[in-house]
Amino acid sequence: MIPLKDENSTLSTPILSYAIIGICIIVFLIQISSPGFDNGNLFYSYGVVPASLLGTEALPNDLNKIDPYFTLITSMFMHGGFMHLIGNMLYMWIFADNIEDDLGKVKFILFYLASGIAAAMTQVYLNVNSTIPMVGASGAISGVLGAYMIRYPRNKVLVLIPFGFFSQMVRIPAIVVLGFWFILQFISSSGSSGQGGVAYGAHIGGFVFGAATMFFFGNFLIPQKTFFKALNEKEDKKKNPWIQD
């Protein structure tokens, strides 16, 4: 199930969401042009290495470029490959704009970074002795997905269901799309050794953080005028079918 578009328009241009996508693309281009990309040294220097972060094992001096705690931020903007980047940016493009619109610029970037840190720390404590570096925006974006599911559970999401010749596009409620995604992370994590590959623990941790933040603190984080303006816009669209997303 591959999401392609959601039905909910935003009230303002999601500048930060676009900026994060742009930064991730630029960082990836810098990565692949760096000599440390092919041998993995770049990931050890700027990715999250659980054992290094917790102080149970130190990195070699030539790889120890920055304080391990700073890697909680730098790792969010790095990716392990082209498909890793494309997959993350697709989800960011579809779902982040609405959350940025709700929270506003400052609270959105703080929420995004906090989601990424919560996700990374979940993976770290699930693999405290791991020396495998973790990179990617997946954890932070998982927080966005969790918040979106709580905020817009009934929003229709256009998804592609790939099934060879019988592939088709359908509109499915966000709670089904994102709920299925979350369950898939749990299933995948149960069969993962944690010794490389996808950091499913980070996905789960980020999603839970985002969903919990929106569920418990959404009323405080989202300005009431934004909340009611969004509701009024939806009512206008129901009355006037010519209003486009």
Backbone torsions as a table, in degrees:
resi	resn	phi	psi	omega
1	MET	NA	110.8	-176.1
2	ILE	-112.8	114.4	179.1
3	PRO	-69.3	141.6	-178.9
4	LEU	-119.3	-33.1	-175.3
5	LYS	-168.1	146.0	171.6
6	ASP	-108.0	164.4	-172.3
7	GLU	-90.1	-12.1	-171.3
8	ASN	-89.7	119.3	178.5
9	SER	-81.9	164.2	179.1
10	THR	-105.8	161.2	-179.3
11	LEU	-91.7	-13.5	179.1
12	SER	-143.7	163.2	179.1
13	THR	-71.7	125.6	-178.0
14	PRO	-78.1	71.9	-173.7
15	ILE	-58.7	-44.0	-176.9
16	LEU	-68.3	-38.0	177.6
17	SER	-61.0	-45.2	177.9
18	TYR	-64.3	-39.3	-178.9
19	ALA	-64.4	-41.7	179.1
20	ILE	-63.2	-42.5	177.2
21	ILE	-60.5	-45.5	179.8
22	GLY	-62.3	-43.4	179.9
23	ILE	-63.2	-43.4	179.9
24	CYS	-61.3	-39.7	179.0
25	ILE	-67.0	-44.7	179.8
26	ILE	-62.9	-44.8	179.3
27	VAL	-61.2	-39.8	179.7
28	PHE	-64.9	-39.9	177.7
29	LEU	-63.5	-37.5	176.1
30	ILE	-66.9	-40.7	179.1
31	GLN	-56.6	-52.5	-172.9
32	ILE	-70.5	-15.3	176.7
33	SER	-94.3	-2.4	-179.0
34	SER	-90.8	141.5	178.4
35	PRO	-65.8	-18.4	-179.6
36	GLY	-85.1	-0.5	-177.3
37	PHE	-74.8	-47.8	-175.4
38	ASP	-66.5	-37.6	-178.2
39	ASN	-91.7	0.4	175.2
40	GLY	84.4	-3.1	-178.1
41	ASN	-60.8	-34.7	-179.8
42	LEU	-61.7	-38.9	-179.7
43	PHE	-69.0	-37.3	178.1
44	TYR	-68.1	-33.1	-177.4
45	SER	-77.2	-38.0	-173.1
46	TYR	-121.6	-2.0	174.3
47	GLY	-92.4	168.2	178.8
48	VAL	-84.0	118.4	175.5
49	VAL	-110.0	107.0	-174.1
50	PRO	-48.7	-49.1	-177.7
51	ALA	-62.8	-36.4	178.5
52	SER	-71.4	-42.2	-179.1
53	LEU	-62.4	-40.5	-178.1
54	LEU	-87.4	-3.8	176.0
55	GLY	79.7	13.7	179.7
56	THR	-83.3	-18.4	177.4
57	GLU	-155.2	129.2	-177.6
58	ALA	-89.7	146.0	175.1
59	LEU	-76.7	154.2	172.3
60	PRO	-58.1	149.9	-175.6
61	ASN	-55.9	-35.4	-177.5
62	ASP	-72.7	-14.4	178.4
63	LEU	-102.9	-14.4	-175.8
64	ASN	-84.4	76.8	-173.6
65	LYS	-82.8	-39.5	-176.5
66	ILE	-135.8	166.6	176.6
67	ASP	-58.8	135.5	-177.8
68	PRO	-53.6	-32.0	-178.8
69	TYR	-70.9	-26.5	176.3
70	PHE	-69.1	-22.8	179.2
71	THR	-67.6	-17.5	175.1
72	LEU	-61.7	-26.9	177.9
73	ILE	-93.6	-50.4	-175.4
74	THR	-61.6	-34.3	-178.1
75	SER	-63.8	-26.6	-177.3
76	MET	-66.5	-21.6	-174.7
77	PHE	-106.4	7.0	178.7
78	MET	-108.0	155.7	178.3
79	HIS	-140.9	150.5	-174.6
80	GLY	-82.4	-11.7	-179.0
81	GLY	-177.5	174.1	-175.7
82	PHE	-62.5	-46.4	-178.1
83	MET	-67.9	-33.6	175.3
84	HIS	-59.9	-45.7	179.1
85	LEU	-64.3	-49.7	-176.6
86	ILE	-60.9	-44.8	-179.9
87	GLY	-60.2	-46.2	-179.9
88	ASN	-65.7	-43.1	-177.3
89	MET	-68.9	-29.2	176.1
90	LEU	-62.8	-48.5	178.8
91	TYR	-65.0	-38.1	178.3
92	MET	-62.6	-44.5	-178.4
93	TRP	-62.2	-40.1	-174.5
94	ILE	-78.7	-43.8	-167.4
95	PHE	-106.2	-22.7	-172.4
96	ALA	-73.8	-30.2	-174.2
97	ASP	-61.1	-38.7	-179.2
98	ASN	-67.5	-38.5	179.6
99	ILE	-70.5	-38.8	175.1
100	GLU	-62.5	-41.3	179.2
101	ASP	-61.2	-40.2	-179.3
102	ASP	-70.2	-48.4	-172.2
103	LEU	-82.1	-27.3	-171.0
104	GLY	89.4	166.0	-170.2
105	LYS	-62.4	-51.8	-173.7
106	VAL	-65.4	-50.3	-178.3
107	LYS	-66.5	-30.8	179.2
108	PHE	-66.4	-47.4	-177.5
109	ILE	-66.4	-35.7	176.3
110	LEU	-65.9	-41.5	178.1
111	PHE	-64.3	-43.0	-179.1
112	TYR	-61.7	-48.1	-179.7
113	LEU	-66.2	-40.2	178.6
114	ALA	-63.5	-38.5	177.4
115	SER	-62.6	-43.2	179.5
116	GLY	-63.7	-40.7	179.0
117	ILE	-67.5	-44.1	178.3
118	ALA	-60.8	-40.4	179.4
119	ALA	-64.3	-47.3	-178.8
120	ALA	-62.7	-42.0	-178.7
121	MET	-68.0	-31.6	174.8
122	THR	-61.2	-47.4	179.4
123	GLN	-65.0	-38.2	179.7
124	VAL	-60.9	-47.5	-176.3
125	TYR	-77.0	-13.9	172.3
126	LEU	-83.0	-18.7	-177.6
127	ASN	-140.8	63.8	-170.0
128	VAL	-62.9	-28.1	-177.3
129	ASN	-101.1	7.5	-176.8
130	SER	-71.1	139.5	174.4
131	THR	-110.0	15.5	177.8
132	ILE	-86.1	122.9	179.6
133	PRO	-70.3	145.4	180.0
134	MET	-116.9	126.8	178.2
135	VAL	-135.6	159.9	174.9
136	GLY	126.7	154.1	178.1
137	ALA	-86.4	2.1	-173.4
138	SER	-55.4	-43.5	-177.5
139	GLY	-63.6	-46.3	179.2
140	ALA	-64.6	-41.8	179.2
141	ILE	-67.3	-32.6	175.9
142	SER	-60.8	-36.5	175.4
143	GLY	-62.3	-40.2	176.6
144	VAL	-62.6	-41.9	179.9
145	LEU	-63.9	-41.5	178.4
146	GLY	-62.6	-42.9	178.5
147	ALA	-65.2	-40.5	-179.9
148	TYR	-62.8	-42.6	-178.3
149	MET	-62.8	-37.0	178.5
150	ILE	-73.7	-41.0	-174.9
151	ARG	-77.9	-38.9	-175.0
152	TYR	-130.7	58.3	-175.5
153	PRO	-63.4	-29.3	-175.7
154	ARG	-96.2	-4.1	177.5
155	ASN	-57.0	136.1	177.2
156	LYS	-81.4	135.7	177.9
157	VAL	-119.3	126.4	176.5
158	LEU	-77.8	120.3	-178.4
159	VAL	-125.3	151.4	173.4
160	LEU	-100.1	123.9	175.7
161	ILE	-102.2	100.9	-175.9
162	PRO	-76.5	121.0	179.4
163	PHE	-148.6	50.3	179.6
164	GLY	63.0	-129.8	-178.6
165	PHE	-64.8	-25.2	-176.1
166	PHE	-96.2	15.4	177.8
167	SER	-59.3	143.2	179.9
168	GLN	-150.2	160.2	177.1
169	MET	-107.0	132.2	-179.4
170	VAL	-137.8	160.4	176.5
171	ARG	-103.5	125.8	-175.3
172	ILE	-131.1	142.6	177.2
173	PRO	-56.8	144.1	-177.3
174	ALA	-58.1	-35.4	-178.5
175	ILE	-63.4	-30.0	177.9
176	VAL	-76.2	-46.8	-178.9
177	VAL	-61.3	-50.6	-176.1
178	LEU	-77.4	-32.2	175.0
179	GLY	-63.7	-41.8	177.1
180	PHE	-62.8	-42.9	178.5
181	TRP	-59.6	-44.3	-178.1
182	PHE	-65.4	-43.8	178.4
183	ILE	-61.8	-38.9	179.1
184	LEU	-62.3	-35.9	177.5
185	GLN	-64.4	-40.4	178.5
186	PHE	-63.8	-46.1	-179.4
187	ILE	-62.5	-43.6	-178.8
188	SER	-67.1	-36.9	-178.4
189	SER	-67.9	-30.8	-179.4
190	SER	-67.8	-23.6	179.2
191	GLY	-103.3	8.5	-178.4
192	SER	-99.2	139.8	179.9
193	SER	-84.7	-14.3	-177.8
194	GLY	78.2	6.7	-178.7
195	GLN	-103.0	48.5	-179.9
196	GLY	113.9	169.4	-178.1
197	GLY	92.0	-142.8	-176.5
198	VAL	-86.6	135.0	179.5
199	ALA	-86.8	77.7	-177.1
200	TYR	-64.3	-32.4	178.1
201	GLY	-60.4	-37.4	178.1
202	ALA	-66.7	-40.1	178.1
203	HIS	-60.7	-46.7	-178.9
204	ILE	-65.0	-46.0	-179.7
205	GLY	-62.0	-43.0	178.7
206	GLY	-64.8	-43.0	-179.2
207	PHE	-63.2	-46.6	-179.9
208	VAL	-62.9	-41.3	178.7
209	PHE	-61.4	-47.4	-179.0
210	GLY	-64.2	-43.5	-179.8
211	ALA	-65.8	-43.7	-179.0
212	ALA	-66.1	-40.2	179.1
213	THR	-61.8	-45.5	-179.7
214	MET	-70.1	-37.1	-178.1
215	PHE	-68.1	-45.9	-174.2
216	PHE	-89.3	-29.4	-173.5
217	PHE	-122.1	5.0	-177.7
218	GLY	-55.9	-40.7	-178.5
219	ASN	-64.5	-27.1	179.7
220	PHE	-88.1	-30.8	-175.4
221	LEU	-82.6	-31.3	-175.8
222	ILE	-96.8	120.6	177.2
223	PRO	-57.5	136.3	-177.1
224	GLN	-60.9	-34.8	-179.9
225	LYS	-65.0	-34.3	176.9
226	THR	-68.3	-41.7	-178.3
227	PHE	-61.8	-50.5	-176.8
228	PHE	-73.5	-31.1	177.2
229	LYS	-64.4	-38.6	178.3
230	ALA	-65.1	-40.8	179.0
231	LEU	-64.6	-43.0	179.6
232	ASN	-63.6	-37.6	179.2
233	GLU	-63.8	-39.5	179.1
234	LYS	-64.4	-39.3	179.2
235	GLU	-65.6	-38.5	178.4
236	ASP	-62.2	-38.4	-179.1
237	LYS	-68.3	-33.1	178.0
238	LYS	-67.9	-37.2	-178.8
239	LYS	-76.9	-32.1	-178.0
240	ASN	-122.8	96.1	-176.6
241	PRO	-66.0	-10.3	-178.6
242	TRP	-84.3	-8.2	175.4
243	ILE	-73.4	121.3	-175.0
244	GLN	-99.0	154.0	174.3
245	ASP	-72.3	NA	NA
